[in-house]
Amino acid sequence: MSLKLRNIQKDYREPGGGILPVLRIADFQLAQGEQAALVGASGGGKSTLLNVIAGITEADAGQVIVDNVDVSRLPEPARDRFRAERIGIVFQTFNLLPAFTALENVLLGMSFSNKADPPFARRLLEQVGLDKRLQHRPSQLSVGEQQRVAVARALANRPRLMLADEPTASVDLAHQQNILSLIRSTCEEFQVSLLLVTHSQEVAAQFARVERLADFNRPEAAQ
Amino acid sequence: MNLLSIALKSIRQRLVASSLTTLSVALGVALMIAVLIINGYISTMFRETGTGYDLVVGPQGSRFQLVLSTIYRIEQPIENLPWRFYEQMRDHPLVERAIPIAIGDQTEEGQFPIVGTTPFYLTTSYGARGKKFEVAGENMNEAWDAVIGSEVARKNGWTIGSQFRLIHGGQDDHIHDERFTVRGVLARTNTPNDRSVFVNLEGFLMLAGHEKPIEEAIAREAAFFGESEEQIRVRYADQIRNAAAQDHSAPGHDHAHDQPLPTLQRQVTSILVICKGADTVRRAAAAMSIMSGLKERNQAIAVNPVQVMRDLMDNLLANVRLAVLILTGLIILVSGVGIFVSIYNSMADRRREIGIMRALGAQRRTVFAIILLESLVLCIGGGLLGLVLGHGMFIAGAPIIADRTGLVIDPWHVEPLEFVIIPALVVLGTFVGFLPAMTAYRTDVASALQQ
């Protein structure tokens, strides 16, 4: 199993001092190599869930097991290291570093796991069709190209799990399908499980497994 | 991709701000290097120039004035000493060599100081490590011979055979008629000797006005040695009789003597003394004995020139040096504050960047290190640039300084304090980078990514 969530709880403290329950997930699983679309309303906790899975945000309770490792039990430095080595993240706004070239952005992802592999970084960029744009900075790339760099960077450390947060939301319709196909095909090729958050029904419809957050997240149960 | 290259990328992204802050550090360091080199040069020159002599003996007065006028020629002489006293010093059982010095006059052209002395002056070691004068040509063996310093030769364009006249010290517009002839030119010594003109003491004393009038000489000698004037008149009876015959005391007397000046009328401004002794310890002991002997008699003062200059350097110049160094240190500190402001202000813009790196797996200590490295690179880079600039200034400016002041500065000379600059900048860089680095360390990834 690539991902298991058990009894996850996450609350936010409101400015007024009150508690806002965001996540109450009893059980969620994603098999190795499986691809799933996660849909839900805005503000429903999708991004928080991805952050909890990635170890960026700590759950208040429960277990987050990625690749048979209980991420929620790891101390923060180990969690960071684990994220660098086993989890790839594609953001809605790409989040490339503007001072770095396309190749350097991919290498940057590798550097935090101490697994710098420039030939593999080049191969990834060739894979996403950017073999002629290795030395270009994000500002010199089109939106579609930037997202391709982001995908290559997410795969840089040969992760076991890819988390994609609305990866097509900032891309025009013409490029949406390309980006989506790219993410899915590369994950398939590298045997990486994929959990893709989207609010687009068209995007979700392309996945064999579509999960509605509201179906397995019951924050209202806490109130 | 290592942390340093990531830090360098960030610096390059803010190239203008980074360059300006680095330049400010560099200029501060360059200024400090300039102060250190000049100070080091002056200290060395002051400390070492007098190390060839065990004692400087002169009339009662300021020991600083005595050394500064005798060795560095940057002060007026105190007064004069009778020749008989010089002879006593010369014949002292603890004295290896006594060199009489008569100063106060200047060259007509260029106003270089005149040093009336014996040829021994130029055959005696000067400065530390037994440096010897190198004379192109001959020594000033005859009465009207002169040897000139390298700067005098360069500025006045004098060579062997050139002739010159002297302006009498303390009397405006009085130029001696007699001419000295340059017999030798000194190689550069990087000491005040380069800007001095050495003339044979015999010729110097024969110049009009350099002799002590007979009656004054009798009174001065009687007072100096604690004898009666009658005793002095008996001692110098022949000289007094001859002087009366020549009537040199007549008003308007302005011609030189054609015979060596009688010893009664001779006077010197100071005496350089080299003591007997096989090593420096024995020489120092002899010098101490002479000093205490003179102190008891209360006739003259004898000082160790190195000790006097050390006192001067420590009491006066050391404070000036310290003040300038503190000032340049503050400049560097202000530059450090500039780096802090530059990095700290950029942190708000870079919050998202830090969030991305953390999301990619960078640990808190990693982003802390990246920001700290940026600060260190700016500080150390500025420091290294400052070292290059500081020494570069002297490489470019050394010929101009030499041309204008006669000081030959070695641009490659490294002061020990320079080795402290880079470690100090490492401390400064760590200090000014700490707070921005802590900001990066504490960045909340989730909220930074939502920015």
Interface residues (C-beta under 8 A of the other chain):
Chain A: S47 T48 N51 A54 I56 T57 E76 P77 D80 R81 R83 A84 E85 I89 F91 N95 L97 P98 A99 F100 E104 L107 L108 G109 M110 S111 F112 S113 A116 R153 N157
Chain B: M1 N2 I6 K9 S10 R12 Q13 R352 E353 I356 M357 R358 A359 L360 G361 A362 Q363 R364 R365 T366 V445 A446 L449 Q450
